[in-house]
Amino acid sequence: MRLEPFAMERFQSAWEHQVAWNLSESGVEPLRLEELTRSAEEREQLLRQPLAYTQTNGTVELRRLIADLYAGASTHHIQVTNGGSEANFITLLHLVEPGDEVVMMTPNYMQAPGIAKALGATVREWPLRLNAERSRWQPDLEALEALVTDRTKVIFICTPNNPTGSRLTVAELDRVAAIASRTGAWVISDEIYRGAELDAEESPGIWGRTDRAIVTCGLSKAYGLPGLRIGWVAAPPTVAEQLWAVHDYTTIAPGALNDCLARMALSPGGRERLLARTRGIIRSNFPVLRAWLDKRKRFSYVAPEAGAIAFVKYGHPINSTDLAERLRIEQSVLVVPGDHFAMDGYLRLGFGSHPEHLVGALERIGELVDTLA
């Protein structure tokens, strides 16, 4: 298994702590520990937590809280992982074999296609398209019908989507499930931005729409807890059991403190509080970004439906990686180039930071792009 370089993650990890202004993040400003622990009792609970190995597939209590998010699920449907990225990794590692075909929604977080290719699969891209009004990124379901064959092992989707911020509707998800069921393909749905909607209406998910639906998710994006490194897979019990066996070969167990804090985050009332915070940040900050973009005639965008990210098209004759590098070097601002999603001519701008940080970063981006031809 030979993995190709993960360009976006290496770019972010190399520079995000070296710049003054970071708009490369796709989540909201992370919570501090003092904000997550709401009472003296919770803080005491954390201090009393033994630093031992936890239940390797996640404590029963945490799996029960996660299972409550998926109709009809039990603890036997849930495998807890170290972040959503490990959830994607172990699921693909379990399902995909050399010679399989994987149909991949694009653009997408590029971890999944990199893993599928390394496992010997043929990746067939299924691109989102702008609708006629250029007001929404939407799936071409007729194209998906043509792409899925008897050799298709997995249809991999990301909804709400990274980097566009679009989300599939109930009808679109039902159609994806029906297409998958025709050939027995699995649908893996990365739903890590679910709960971070601008309109506060939780996005529909793939769970329950086919008996071969698998959800990967975690506490990083919608919950503002990326440093907690807690993710999960929701899958049929036999698959969850098999994923546990794969997990034994990777990180073995979630950290004991992480599992404890995740239980607090997902406790009754806790989840609602965190999602309300995230949605409040997104709703407050997006108008700031929108006003900045609307002043620039060579920038165009589709307003995201979810997530603290905007996928912005620019009309300047410069490669997106070159532009991102100039912003980093000349303005100390980090953004994600469209190249990292195989879509040159775009930038992904994160707008989930403190408002003053967002305004300062946009001012510095403007100082450069406003001088471009």
Secondary structure, DSSP 8 states (H G I E B T S, - for coil): ------HHHHHHHHHTTTSSEE----S-----HHHH--SHHHHHHHHT---S---TT--HHHHHHHHTTSTT--GGGEEEESHHHHHHHHHHHHH--TT-EEEEEES--THHHHHHHHTT-EEEEEEEEE-TTSS-EEE-HHHHHHH--TTEEEEEEESS-TTT-----HHHHHHHHHHHHHHT-EEEEE-TTTT-BTTS-----STTSSTTEEEEEESSTTTS-GGG--EEEE--HHHHHHHHHHHTTTT-S--HHHHHHHHHHTSTTHHHHHHHHHHHHHHHHHHHHHHHHHT-TTEEE---SBSSEEEEEE-SSS-HHHHHHHHHHHH-EE-EEGGGGT-TTEEEEE--S-HHHHHHHHHHHHHHHTT--
